[in-house]
Amino acid sequence: MSGDETRLGDTREAPAGRLDTPSASELLEAMFELSRELYLEREEEQLVGVFLDVVVPRFRHRRLAVRVFDARTLEPARCYARGGELRGGIERERVCLRPRSVEKARLKTALAESARVRIDEDWDAPFVDVALGFSVPLVAAGELYGVVDVGYPLGQDPPRDDERLLVPFVNQLSMALRNERLHRETSLLRDYQSTLIEQADALIVGVDTEWRITVCNQALCRLTDYGHDEIIGSDLRDWIVGRDQPRVARVVRQAFSAGRSDPIDVDLVTRSGRLVKTVWSVARVAVRGDLHAVVAVGQDKTRLAELQSQVIQAEKLATLGQLAAGVVHELNNPLTSITVYADYLVKKVEANSEHPLADTGDAEKLRRIGEGAQRILAFAKDLVQYAKPSGEDPEPVDVGEVVRQSLSLCEHLFERAEIERHLHLPDARLPIHAIPGQLEQVFINLITNACHAVGDRGRVWVSARPASGGDGAWIVVSDDGPGIPESDRAQIFEPFFSTKSDGHGTGLGLSIVKNIVDQHDGEIRVAPSASGGAEFSVWLPAWRR
């Protein structure tokens, strides 16, 4: 027999001999020995091994097998045998039980009718070359944990009392297997719940009736900068500022008496002595009606306030963007008029050399007015185009064209701070698979961040090149600013994380950038640039027909 879950004991053929019935003293001694050895700390394989070690010497010249399984699943049984060889594939077969055995064991009806069990008067031998024998179900509290098979060598008459004498031993094993499974499942559940508490993105603490902290999680440890071993067992009141202690005591007493309490604001003291504002909900934990502890679930109120402020700021910027698009639309007509009339006057002056404005340099001023108005028009057109909702379907897009378009929208940033711009684009078209409007948003964000980082008279590099193998394109935006600390790079793309000073960033830009790149099946990386600043590299897949 094969299979990772199938384990066999000693399968050597037992010598033929007389099938003696064990004496009462032997059975009593065996029962005491089995009771001593079947304790909770043993695993399934050890429990079955102890059972076979005790039973086989008392029931000599029989073949014994124990098949353990979960009756509610069709997973292979774990098989253990002494005195004979088991048939191949027995671990996947249904077990055959006699109606009388099912009735005596008080097996639950649902289990007796499950796909794992077959009710039949005929015994289905699990051994090779064995025809006579019987099965005793391993049942405890109505649950089926497996079956014990006893087979007899060919030519031997089965003793009449074997099954009756073996049942008490089988019952002992059944209870031991039940306890082992309950213990294992309870441990798994406890570990699972501990993991949930430990990994939860909330502050969690449990306190007993003596104010001792019995449970805390990683979030609380990170916030206070203390370890589990420093928090567990300490007095809750030691972590609370003195002025808050009466309020906390009142809330905890309320939770113990009423089961719950109103949310409470509490200042916690960190290792560095910093006060952190938190808000908590407290509830009672009762075991079988007895007060056991209270559990408190909290949040960093400072962080919540920051997130709320950043969301409000993001909404303001979105509203400002809509207003700007409307203003641009209103400016379009007068700017068009200025451009047309300036061009008309320039041509009129140039056509008449005796015109009063021809020699005063005013013609050049008119030309500059026209060029300035034309530039504002182009910028307004780009801005309105950028504000339009992006299409949903990717299309072939030339990287160079999108980069140039994005740079034109950021031109004012370079001129205002006298930033030196270096642009390196391939001469040939570099088609990629993308949504143009979303791609502009990515590049404008990266270029804007680079300009803000370098400040006045800094340098920004923007380049694009084919990826090796022709499977896409790399677009790189780098600067010679202060760079991004290594400790911040892992969370630079998280929502609301910003390295800018308060009021100068929402922390949403790079999160949106990464989301767009991910939606394009691309990749974005951040690293130090060659000039000591930051370098963002974006890979996007090539266009495939």
C-alpha positions as CSV (number, residue, x, y, z in Angstrom):
1,M,0.0,0.0,0.0
2,S,1.3,3.5,-0.9
3,G,0.4,7.1,0.0
4,D,2.0,9.7,2.2
5,E,-0.9,9.5,4.7
6,T,-0.8,5.8,5.1
7,R,1.4,4.4,7.8
8,L,1.9,0.7,8.5
9,G,3.2,-1.0,11.6
10,D,4.8,-4.4,11.8
11,T,3.2,-6.3,8.8
12,R,5.1,-9.6,9.3
13,E,2.9,-12.7,9.2
14,A,2.1,-14.0,12.7
15,P,2.8,-17.7,13.1
16,A,-0.2,-19.9,13.2
17,G,-1.2,-20.9,16.7
18,R,-4.0,-21.5,19.0
19,L,-6.4,-18.5,19.4
20,D,-6.5,-18.3,23.1
21,T,-8.9,-15.9,24.9
22,P,-7.1,-13.6,27.3
23,S,-7.9,-14.1,31.0
24,A,-9.7,-11.6,33.2
25,S,-6.5,-10.7,35.0
26,E,-4.8,-10.1,31.6
27,L,-7.6,-7.9,30.4
28,L,-7.7,-5.9,33.7
29,E,-3.9,-5.4,33.6
30,A,-4.1,-4.3,29.9
31,M,-7.0,-1.9,30.6
32,F,-4.9,-0.2,33.4
33,E,-1.9,0.0,31.2
34,L,-3.9,1.5,28.3
35,S,-5.5,4.1,30.6
36,R,-2.1,5.1,31.8
37,E,-0.6,5.5,28.4
38,L,-3.4,7.2,26.4
39,Y,-2.9,10.8,27.6
40,L,-3.6,14.1,25.8
41,E,-0.1,15.1,24.9
42,R,0.3,12.1,22.5
43,E,-0.4,12.5,18.8
44,E,-2.6,10.2,16.8
45,E,0.2,7.8,15.6
46,Q,1.5,7.5,19.1
47,L,-2.0,6.8,20.5
48,V,-2.7,4.0,18.0
49,G,0.8,2.6,18.6
50,V,0.1,2.3,22.3
51,F,-3.2,0.7,21.6
52,L,-1.6,-2.0,19.4
53,D,1.3,-2.5,21.8
54,V,-1.2,-3.2,24.6
55,V,-3.8,-5.2,22.7
56,V,-1.8,-7.4,20.3
57,P,0.1,-9.4,23.1
58,R,-3.3,-10.2,24.8
59,F,-5.1,-11.2,21.6
60,R,-2.3,-13.4,20.1
61,H,-2.2,-14.8,16.6
62,R,-4.9,-12.3,15.4
63,R,-4.3,-9.7,12.7
64,L,-5.2,-6.2,13.9
65,A,-5.6,-3.0,11.9
66,V,-6.6,0.5,12.8
67,R,-7.9,2.9,10.2
68,V,-8.3,6.6,11.4
69,F,-10.1,9.1,9.3
70,D,-12.5,12.1,9.3
71,A,-15.9,10.7,8.4
72,R,-17.1,14.1,7.0
73,T,-14.4,14.1,4.3
74,L,-13.1,11.7,1.7
75,E,-9.5,12.2,2.6
76,P,-7.4,9.0,2.7
77,A,-7.4,7.1,6.0
78,R,-4.3,6.7,8.1
79,C,-3.8,3.0,8.4
80,Y,-1.8,1.0,11.1
81,A,-1.5,-2.8,11.1
82,R,0.0,-5.6,13.2
83,G,0.4,-9.2,12.2
84,G,-0.6,-9.0,8.6
85,E,-0.4,-7.2,5.2
86,L,-3.1,-4.7,4.2
87,R,-4.6,-4.6,0.8
88,G,-3.5,-1.9,-1.6
89,G,-5.8,1.1,-1.8
90,I,-7.5,0.3,1.5
91,E,-7.0,3.8,2.7
92,R,-9.5,5.1,0.2
93,E,-12.1,2.5,0.5
94,R,-15.4,2.8,2.5
95,V,-15.5,1.1,5.8
96,C,-18.0,-1.7,6.3
97,L,-19.9,-1.8,9.6
98,R,-22.6,-4.2,10.7
99,P,-25.9,-2.7,11.7
100,R,-25.6,-4.1,15.2
101,S,-22.2,-2.4,15.7
102,V,-23.6,0.9,14.5
103,E,-26.5,0.6,16.9
104,K,-24.4,-0.3,19.9
105,A,-21.9,2.5,19.3
106,R,-24.8,5.0,19.0
107,L,-23.3,6.5,15.8
108,K,-25.0,9.6,14.5
109,T,-27.4,8.8,11.7
110,A,-25.8,11.3,9.3
111,L,-22.4,9.7,9.7
112,A,-23.8,6.2,9.3
113,E,-25.3,7.3,6.0
114,S,-22.2,9.2,4.8
115,A,-20.2,8.3,1.8
116,R,-17.4,7.0,4.1
117,V,-19.5,4.2,5.6
118,R,-21.2,1.1,4.2
119,I,-23.7,-0.8,6.4
120,D,-23.5,-4.5,5.7
121,E,-23.6,-7.8,7.6
122,D,-20.6,-9.1,5.7
123,W,-17.1,-8.1,6.9
124,D,-14.9,-6.5,4.2
125,A,-11.4,-7.7,5.1
126,P,-8.7,-5.1,4.9
127,F,-6.0,-7.8,5.0
128,V,-4.5,-10.0,2.3
129,D,-5.6,-13.7,2.3
130,V,-8.0,-13.3,5.3
131,A,-11.7,-14.2,5.0
132,L,-12.9,-14.2,8.6
133,G,-13.0,-11.3,11.1
134,F,-15.0,-8.3,12.3
135,S,-14.9,-4.5,12.6
136,V,-15.5,-2.3,15.7
137,P,-16.2,1.4,15.0
138,L,-14.1,4.0,16.8
139,V,-17.0,6.1,18.1
140,A,-17.0,8.8,20.8
141,A,-19.9,11.2,21.5
142,G,-21.7,9.9,18.4
143,E,-18.8,10.9,16.1
144,L,-16.9,8.3,14.0
145,Y,-13.1,8.5,14.2
146,G,-12.2,5.3,12.4
147,V,-12.5,1.5,12.7
148,V,-10.6,-1.4,14.3
149,D,-10.4,-4.6,12.2
150,V,-9.6,-8.0,13.6
151,G,-8.8,-10.8,11.2
152,Y,-8.1,-14.5,11.7
153,P,-5.6,-16.8,9.9
154,L,-7.0,-19.3,7.4
155,G,-8.1,-22.5,9.0
156,Q,-8.7,-21.0,12.5
157,D,-12.1,-20.7,14.2
158,P,-12.7,-17.2,15.6
159,P,-13.3,-17.1,19.4
160,R,-16.8,-16.2,20.2
161,D,-16.0,-13.5,22.8
162,D,-13.3,-11.6,20.9
163,E,-15.5,-8.7,19.9
164,R,-17.1,-8.3,23.3
165,L,-13.7,-8.3,25.1
166,L,-12.2,-5.9,22.6
167,V,-14.9,-3.2,22.7
168,P,-13.7,-1.6,26.0
169,F,-10.2,-1.2,24.6
170,V,-11.6,0.3,21.4
171,N,-13.7,2.7,23.4
172,Q,-10.6,3.9,25.2
173,L,-8.9,4.5,21.9
174,S,-12.0,6.3,20.6
175,M,-12.0,8.7,23.5
176,A,-8.3,9.3,23.2
177,L,-8.6,10.0,19.4
178,R,-11.5,12.4,20.1
179,N,-9.5,14.3,22.7
180,E,-6.5,14.4,20.4
181,R,-8.5,15.8,17.5
182,L,-10.3,18.3,19.7
183,H,-7.0,19.4,21.2
184,R,-5.5,19.8,17.7
185,E,-8.5,21.7,16.4
186,T,-8.6,23.9,19.5
187,S,-4.9,24.7,19.1
188,L,-5.4,25.5,15.4
189,L,-8.3,27.8,16.2
190,R,-6.4,29.5,19.0
191,D,-3.4,30.0,16.7
192,Y,-5.6,31.4,14.0
193,Q,-7.3,33.8,16.4
194,S,-3.9,34.9,17.8
195,T,-2.7,35.6,14.2
196,L,-5.8,37.6,13.5
197,I,-5.3,39.7,16.6
198,E,-1.6,40.1,16.0
199,Q,-1.9,41.1,12.4
200,A,-5.0,43.4,12.8
201,D,-4.6,47.0,11.7
202,A,-6.0,48.2,15.0
203,L,-4.7,48.6,18.5
204,I,-5.8,45.6,20.6
205,V,-5.3,45.1,24.3
206,G,-6.8,42.6,26.8
207,V,-7.0,43.4,30.6
208,D,-8.0,41.1,33.4
209,T,-9.9,42.0,36.6
210,E,-6.6,42.9,38.3
211,W,-5.7,45.5,35.6
212,R,-2.9,43.2,34.2
213,I,-2.5,43.4,30.5
214,T,-2.9,39.8,29.1
215,V,-3.0,40.5,25.4
216,C,-1.6,43.0,23.0
217,N,-0.8,43.1,19.3
218,Q,1.9,44.3,16.9
219,A,0.0,47.6,16.1
220,L,0.2,48.6,19.8
221,C,3.8,47.6,20.0
222,R,4.7,49.7,16.9
223,L,2.8,52.7,18.2
224,T,4.4,52.7,21.7
225,D,7.8,51.3,20.5
226,Y,7.7,48.7,23.3
227,G,7.9,44.9,22.9
228,H,5.3,42.3,23.8
229,D,7.3,41.1,26.7
230,E,7.4,44.6,28.2
231,I,3.7,45.2,27.9
232,I,2.2,41.8,28.8
233,G,1.8,41.4,32.5
234,S,2.2,45.1,33.2
235,D,-0.5,47.3,34.8
236,L,-2.7,49.1,32.3
237,R,-2.7,52.3,34.4
238,D,1.1,52.6,34.0
239,W,0.6,53.3,30.3
240,I,-2.0,56.1,30.8
241,V,-1.3,59.7,31.6
242,G,-2.4,60.6,35.1
243,R,-5.2,62.9,34.2
244,D,-6.8,60.1,32.1
245,Q,-6.6,57.4,34.7
246,P,-10.0,58.2,36.5
247,R,-11.9,58.3,33.2
248,V,-10.3,55.0,32.0
249,A,-11.1,53.3,35.4
250,R,-14.7,54.4,35.1
251,V,-15.0,53.1,31.5
252,V,-13.4,49.7,32.4
253,R,-15.8,49.3,35.4
254,Q,-18.7,50.2,33.1
255,A,-17.6,47.5,30.7
256,F,-17.3,44.9,33.4
257,S,-20.8,45.7,34.7
258,A,-22.7,46.5,31.5
259,G,-20.8,44.6,29.0
260,R,-19.9,47.6,26.9
261,S,-18.9,51.2,27.3
262,D,-18.9,54.4,25.3
263,P,-15.7,55.2,23.2
264,I,-13.0,57.0,25.2
265,D,-10.1,59.2,24.1
266,V,-6.8,58.2,25.8
267,D,-3.3,59.6,25.6
268,L,-0.7,56.9,25.6
269,V,3.0,57.4,26.5
270,T,5.6,56.0,24.1
271,R,9.1,54.9,24.9
272,S,10.4,58.3,23.8
273,G,8.0,60.0,26.2
274,R,5.8,61.3,23.3
275,L,2.0,61.4,23.9
276,V,-0.1,59.7,21.3
277,K,-3.8,60.5,21.1
278,T,-5.9,57.3,20.7
279,V,-9.6,56.4,20.8
280,W,-10.9,53.1,22.2
281,S,-14.0,50.9,22.4
282,V,-14.1,48.6,25.4
283,A,-16.1,45.4,25.8
284,R,-16.4,42.7,28.5
285,V,-15.2,39.1,27.8
286,A,-17.2,36.6,29.9
287,V,-16.5,32.8,30.0
288,R,-19.6,30.8,30.9
289,G,-21.1,33.9,32.5
290,D,-18.0,34.6,34.7
291,L,-16.2,37.9,34.3
292,H,-12.9,37.1,32.8
293,A,-11.4,40.3,31.2
294,V,-12.1,43.3,29.0
295,V,-10.9,43.8,25.5
296,A,-10.2,47.2,24.1
297,V,-9.9,48.0,20.4
298,G,-8.4,51.4,19.5
299,Q,-7.1,53.6,16.7
300,D,-4.3,56.2,16.5
301,K,-6.4,59.3,16.6
302,T,-3.5,61.4,15.3
303,R,-3.3,59.2,12.2
304,L,-7.0,59.3,11.7
305,A,-7.0,63.1,11.9
306,E,-4.1,63.3,9.3
307,L,-6.0,61.0,6.9
308,Q,-9.2,63.0,7.3
309,S,-7.3,66.2,6.6
310,Q,-5.6,64.7,3.6
311,V,-8.9,63.5,2.2
312,I,-10.4,66.9,2.6
313,Q,-7.4,68.5,0.9
314,A,-7.7,66.0,-2.0
315,E,-11.3,66.9,-2.4
316,K,-10.4,70.6,-2.5
317,L,-7.8,70.0,-5.2
318,A,-10.3,68.0,-7.2
319,T,-12.8,70.9,-7.0
320,L,-10.1,73.3,-7.8
321,G,-9.3,71.3,-10.9
322,Q,-12.9,71.4,-12.1
323,L,-12.9,75.2,-11.5
324,A,-9.7,75.6,-13.4
325,A,-11.1,73.7,-16.4
326,G,-14.1,76.1,-16.4
327,V,-11.8,79.2,-16.2
328,V,-9.7,77.9,-19.1
329,H,-12.8,77.4,-21.2
330,E,-13.9,81.0,-20.5
331,L,-10.4,82.3,-21.4
332,N,-10.4,80.6,-24.7
333,N,-12.4,83.1,-26.7
334,P,-10.6,86.3,-25.6
335,L,-7.2,84.6,-26.0
336,T,-8.2,83.6,-29.5
337,S,-9.2,87.2,-30.3
338,I,-5.8,88.5,-28.9
339,T,-3.9,86.0,-31.1
340,V,-5.8,86.8,-34.2
341,Y,-5.7,90.6,-33.8
342,A,-2.0,90.6,-32.9
343,D,-1.2,88.5,-35.9
344,Y,-3.3,90.9,-38.1
345,L,-1.4,94.0,-36.8
346,V,2.0,92.4,-37.2
347,K,1.2,91.6,-40.9
348,K,-0.2,95.1,-41.4
349,V,3.0,96.7,-40.1
350,E,5.3,94.4,-42.1
351,A,3.3,95.1,-45.3
352,N,3.7,98.9,-44.9
353,S,7.3,100.0,-44.2
354,E,6.1,103.6,-43.7
355,H,3.7,102.5,-41.0
356,P,4.4,104.6,-37.8
357,L,5.0,101.4,-35.8
358,A,7.6,100.0,-38.3
359,D,10.6,101.8,-36.9
360,T,9.7,101.9,-33.2
361,G,10.1,98.2,-32.4
362,D,6.4,98.0,-31.6
363,A,5.9,95.4,-34.3
364,E,8.2,93.1,-32.3
365,K,6.2,93.7,-29.2
366,L,3.0,92.8,-31.1
367,R,4.6,89.6,-32.3
368,R,5.5,88.7,-28.7
369,I,1.9,89.5,-27.6
370,G,0.7,87.0,-30.2
371,E,3.3,84.4,-29.3
372,G,2.4,84.7,-25.6
373,A,-1.3,84.4,-26.3
374,Q,-0.7,81.4,-28.5
375,R,1.3,79.8,-25.8
376,I,-1.5,80.4,-23.2
377,L,-3.9,78.9,-25.7
378,A,-1.8,75.8,-26.2
379,F,-1.4,75.4,-22.5
380,A,-5.2,75.8,-22.0
381,K,-5.9,73.2,-24.7
382,D,-3.5,70.7,-23.0
383,L,-5.0,71.4,-19.6
384,V,-8.6,70.8,-20.8
385,Q,-7.4,67.7,-22.7
386,Y,-5.8,66.4,-19.5
387,A,-8.9,67.1,-17.4
388,K,-11.1,65.0,-19.8
389,P,-12.1,61.6,-18.5
390,S,-9.7,58.9,-19.9
391,G,-11.0,56.2,-22.1
392,E,-11.2,52.7,-20.8
393,D,-9.6,50.8,-23.6
394,P,-5.8,50.7,-24.1
395,E,-4.5,51.6,-27.5
396,P,-1.1,51.9,-29.2
397,V,0.6,55.0,-27.8
398,D,4.0,56.6,-28.7
399,V,5.9,57.0,-25.4
400,G,7.8,60.0,-26.8
401,E,4.7,61.9,-27.7
402,V,3.1,61.3,-24.2
403,V,6.3,62.4,-22.5
404,R,6.5,65.6,-24.5
405,Q,2.8,66.4,-23.8
406,S,3.4,65.8,-20.1
407,L,6.4,68.1,-20.1
408,S,4.5,70.9,-21.8
409,L,2.0,70.9,-19.0
410,C,4.9,71.1,-16.5
411,E,6.8,73.9,-18.3
412,H,5.8,76.5,-15.8
413,L,7.5,74.6,-13.0
414,F,10.8,74.6,-14.8
415,E,10.7,78.2,-15.8
416,R,9.5,79.5,-12.4
417,A,12.3,77.8,-10.4
418,E,14.9,78.0,-13.3
419,I,15.2,74.2,-13.2
420,E,17.5,72.7,-15.8
421,R,15.7,70.1,-17.9
422,H,17.4,67.2,-19.7
423,L,15.2,65.2,-22.2
424,H,16.4,62.0,-23.9
425,L,13.9,60.3,-26.2
426,P,14.4,57.8,-29.0
427,D,14.3,59.0,-32.6
428,A,11.9,56.2,-33.6
429,R,8.4,55.7,-32.4
430,L,8.2,53.6,-29.2
431,P,4.7,52.1,-29.2
432,I,3.3,50.8,-25.9
433,H,0.0,49.4,-24.8
434,A,-1.7,52.1,-22.7
435,I,-4.5,54.6,-22.1
436,P,-3.0,58.0,-23.1
437,G,-4.8,60.2,-20.5
438,Q,-3.8,57.9,-17.6
439,L,-0.2,57.7,-18.8
440,E,0.0,61.6,-18.9
441,Q,-1.2,61.6,-15.3
442,V,1.6,59.2,-14.3
443,F,4.4,61.3,-16.0
444,I,3.0,64.7,-14.9
445,N,3.0,63.4,-11.3
446,L,6.5,62.1,-11.5
447,I,7.9,65.3,-13.2
448,T,6.0,67.5,-10.8
449,N,7.4,65.7,-7.8
450,A,11.0,65.9,-9.2
451,C,10.6,69.7,-9.7
452,H,9.3,70.1,-6.2
453,A,12.2,68.0,-4.8
454,V,15.1,69.9,-6.5
455,G,13.8,73.5,-5.7
456,D,15.4,76.5,-7.4
457,R,18.0,75.9,-10.2
458,G,18.0,72.1,-9.8
459,R,18.2,69.5,-12.5
460,V,15.7,67.0,-13.7
461,W,16.2,64.2,-16.3
462,V,13.5,62.6,-18.3
463,S,14.3,59.7,-20.6
464,A,12.7,56.8,-22.5
465,R,14.2,53.7,-24.1
466,P,13.1,50.3,-25.4
467,A,13.3,47.5,-22.9
468,S,15.7,44.7,-23.6
469,G,14.0,42.0,-25.7
470,G,11.6,44.6,-27.2
471,D,8.9,43.6,-24.7
472,G,8.1,47.2,-23.7
473,A,9.6,50.5,-22.7
474,W,11.4,52.1,-19.7
475,I,10.6,55.7,-18.8
476,V,12.9,57.2,-16.2
477,V,12.4,60.5,-14.2
478,S,15.3,61.4,-12.0
479,D,16.5,64.5,-10.1
480,D,19.4,65.9,-8.1
481,G,17.3,66.7,-5.0
482,P,17.7,65.3,-1.5
483,G,16.4,61.8,-2.5
484,I,14.1,59.5,-0.6
485,P,15.4,57.9,2.6
486,E,15.7,54.1,2.3
487,S,13.4,53.7,5.3
488,D,10.6,55.5,3.3
489,R,11.0,53.7,0.0
490,A,9.0,50.6,1.1
491,Q,5.9,52.7,1.8
492,I,6.4,55.5,-0.7
493,F,3.5,54.1,-2.8
494,E,1.1,53.7,0.1
495,P,-2.0,56.0,0.1
496,F,-1.6,59.2,2.2
497,F,2.1,58.7,2.7
498,S,4.1,61.8,1.9
499,T,7.7,63.0,2.4
500,K,6.6,66.6,1.8
501,S,6.0,69.0,4.7
502,D,2.5,69.4,6.1
503,G,0.2,71.2,3.7
504,H,2.4,70.6,0.6
505,G,1.2,67.1,-0.3
506,T,-1.8,64.8,0.0
507,G,0.2,61.6,-0.2
508,L,-2.1,60.3,-2.9
509,G,-0.1,61.1,-6.0
510,L,2.3,58.1,-6.0
511,S,-0.4,55.8,-4.8
512,I,-2.5,56.7,-7.9
513,V,0.6,56.4,-10.1
514,K,1.3,52.9,-8.9
515,N,-2.3,51.9,-9.3
516,I,-2.3,53.2,-12.9
517,V,0.9,51.4,-13.7
518,D,-0.4,48.2,-12.2
519,Q,-3.6,48.4,-14.2
520,H,-1.4,48.6,-17.3
521,D,0.4,45.4,-16.3
522,G,3.5,47.5,-15.8
523,E,6.1,48.0,-13.0
524,I,7.4,51.0,-11.1
525,R,10.6,51.2,-9.1
526,V,12.3,53.8,-6.9
527,A,16.0,54.1,-6.3
528,P,18.7,56.7,-5.7
529,S,19.7,58.6,-8.8
530,A,23.3,58.9,-10.1
531,S,23.2,62.6,-8.9
532,G,22.1,61.7,-5.4
533,G,18.4,62.4,-5.8
534,A,15.5,60.1,-6.5
535,E,15.0,58.0,-9.7
536,F,11.6,56.6,-10.6
537,S,11.6,54.0,-13.4
538,V,8.4,52.9,-15.1
539,W,8.2,49.8,-17.3
540,L,5.2,49.4,-19.6
541,P,4.4,46.5,-22.0
542,A,4.8,46.9,-25.7
543,W,1.9,47.2,-28.1
544,R,0.8,43.8,-29.4
545,R,-1.5,43.5,-32.4
